[in-house]
Amino acid sequence: MLNLKLSHNPLIQYRPIRTSDLEVLEKIHGDLFPIRYESEFFQNVVNGRDIVSWGAVDRNRPNGQSDELIGFVTARTVLAKDSDMEEFLRYDSSRSEQTLIYILTLGVANSYRNLGIASSLIREVIKYALNIPTCQAVYLHVISYNNPAIYLYKKMSFQCVRRLSAFYFINGQHYDAYLFIYYMNGGRSPCSPLELIKLLVTSAKSGFKMVAAKLWRKEDRKPSKWSKCKESGSLLPTKHNKRMSTEGAVSQFV
């Protein structure tokens, strides 16, 4: 795809970020993000100190810039037990080696947007994480107004599991964030879709039985009210029964 902001056809390639990328990496972060990062963060990125990273370059970029970063992603490996993610995982406390990959920053220079670079950088992280047998998921936070990023993560099968109130504090103002998770290597949410359905059905049945028991106790006082229902083997009309099951499910699992 030809980007109209570029005067040439880009040839995008991906490589690890190196120490020689330091200046450009700092500049792109400053151009793209409202948050200012400490110099220590950039030093850790380019030197690979507890941070893994990938950069995108345009091999057809003129003026000797064919190896200059035009996009990046940085990430860190964290132990599941040391994260705040246990409630979103089937965490097994007996397996202390379970890990997660947390995406720290992701960005693409404005003139190289809409070329699929961000998607490719995320795929690099996912591919890396998949090769770690103990890794249960890749996760990240995104500010609530960043709709293009939210759309991208959903398109790439990340699950939005929570909205975090006042997660960011930028220029004197609080902003909410969304928490996104990409499960892998057998990692999954505490309730799979099938298990959630089973819980809904069980809860609905329990609620129905409680209501039925109360009504049954009142039957002697009001024998005519439920005569037809008793004959059909049910204490509640079908319509009313359905509505109660739905309401019970919603109030239980919101």
N, C-alpha and C positions, 0 to 999 in steps of 0.2 A: 504494500500500500504506500502510495506517495503522499508524504505530508507536505501540504502547500506552504508550510513555514520553512521548508528546506529547499535549497537550490540544487540538490543532488539526490540520487537514489541511495538511501542509507543501506549499509551492510552491517547489521547488528550482530555482535558476538558477545559472549559472556566469559568472564574470568574472575579469579579471586582478586580482592582488593589488595593493593600493595602499598608499601611505605611512600612510594613516589606519588600516590594519589591523594596524599594528605591535604594539600592546599585546595584542590578542586572539590574534594569531599566536603570540606568545611564550607566552601562557597555555596555548593548546591543545597546543603542543609539550611544555610542562612537564607537562601532565596526562597526555599519552599515551605519552611516550617515557622510558625509563630513562636515556637519554643526554642530557646537558645541552649545549646549543649556545651558542656565544659570541654576544654581542650583535652582533658584526660580521656574522655569518651572517644574522641577521634584517634588519639594515640593507641588506645586499646583496639580499635577497629583495624587500623593499618598494620599493627603488629600482631594481630591475632591473639590478643590476651583475653581469653574467656569469651571471645566473640567471633562468630563465623560470618563471613560476608562475601557477596558477589557483586561485581560491577558489570555494567553494560557499556560497550564502546562501539563506535561507528567506524568501521575500517575504511569506509569511503569518505570520511570527513576530511576536508581539505586543510591546507595551511599547517601541516604537521601535527594535526590534532587527532589522528586516527587511533590513538591509544588513550585518549582522554575520556574520563568518565562522563557518561550522559545519563546514567541511572545507577541505582544501588539498592541493596537490601542488606540489613544487618540483623543478626539474631544471636540468641544465647541459649545454651542448654541449662536447664534448671532441674533439680530433683523434685519430683511430684510432691514428696512429703514436706518440702520447704516452700512450696507455692501456696497460693490461696485457691487452688483449683480442685481440691479434693471433692467438693460437693458436685462438681461437674464430671467426675470420672468414676469408673468402677475401681477405686483405689484399693489396693490390697496392702495393708500395713505390714504384712509379712514379707513383701517384696520391696525392700527399701531402695532397690536400684532403679525403680521406675522413674523415667525422665520425661520431660516435655521440652519442646523448642518454643521459645518466645521471640516473636518478631519485634525488634526494637524500632527500626525505621525502614521505610520504603519510599523511594522517590524517583521521579524521572524529570529531566529538564523539560521546560515548557515546550520547546520547539520539537521535542521527540514524543509528545503525547499521542495517544491513539494509534500506536504502532504495535501494541501487544507486548511492550517491554516489561511493564509491571507484572503482567500475568506470567511471563517467562521467568522473571526473578523469583516470584512466589513458587513456581514449579521447581526451581533450583533448591529452595529451602525444603520443600516437601520431599524431593528426591533424596536429599541429604538425610532428612529425618527418617525416611523409610528404611534406610540402611543401618539405623541404630535399633537393634532388636528391642531394647528397653523403652524406646520412645512411644508414648501413648497418644500424643497429640501435638499439633502445632497450634499456638494461640496468639492472639494480639488484641490490642485495643484500638478503636478508631473514634475520633471525635464525632459527636452526634450529627453535626451539620455537613460532614464530608460525604455527600450522597454518591459521588462517583466511586469512592473507595468502598462504600457499603455495597453498592451494586456489584463491584468487582469481586469482593469476597463471597458474596452469595452465589455469584455465577461460578465460582471455583469450588463450590460445595462446602464452604465454611458455614457453620451453624451459629446464628446469633443467639446466645443463651442468656444474656442479661443486659439491661441498661443500668449503668452506674451513675448515680446522681453526683454532680459536682466533682467529677473525677479529675478534670483538668482545671488549673488556675492560670489564666493567661491574661497579661496586661490588666490585672486587677479584677478580672471577671471569671466566674466559674462556668464550666461547660460540662455537659454530660458526655459519657462515652458508652459505646457498645463493646461488649466482649464477644469475640468470634473464636470458634474452635473448629479445627479440622482433625477428626479422629483417625487413628491409623494403628497398625500392628496389633489389632485386637482391642485397642482402647475404644471405649464407647461411653455414652452418657449413662448415669445410674439407672435410668429407665429406658429401655429400647421401646420403639413404637408399639410392638406387640405386647410388651409387659405393661405399658401405660394403658392400653385398651383393656387388658385383663383387670387392672386396678380399677378402671372406670366401671366395668361391669360388676365387679365384686362390691364396690362401694354402692352402686345403684341398687344391687340386690339387697344389701344390708339395710339401706335406707327404706326400701320398699317393705322389708320384713318388719321393721320397727313400726312403720305407719300401719301396716296390716294388723299387727298385734294390738295396737291401741284401738283400732276400729272394731276388731273382733270382741274386745272387752266391752265395747259400748253396744254390741249387737242386741243384748237382752233388753236394753232400754229402748232401742229403736229397731225393732225387728223388720219393719216394712221397708226401711231405707235401702237395705242391702240384699233384699230377697232375690232380685235378678242376678246380682253379682255372685251370690252364693251358688246359684244353680250353674253358672258358667265356670265355677272353680276359681273365681278371682274376687277380691274384695273391693277393687277399684275399677272404674271404667277404663278401657284401653287408652283413650285420649289423655286422661288425667295421669295415668301411669307413665306414659312416655314423657310428659312435661316434667314430672317429678324427677325422673332418672336424669334428664339433661341438666336440670338445675342443680341436682346433687353433685354431678360430675364437675360442673363449672366451679361451684363454691369450694369444692374439695381440692382442686388442682390448679387454681389460678396462681 
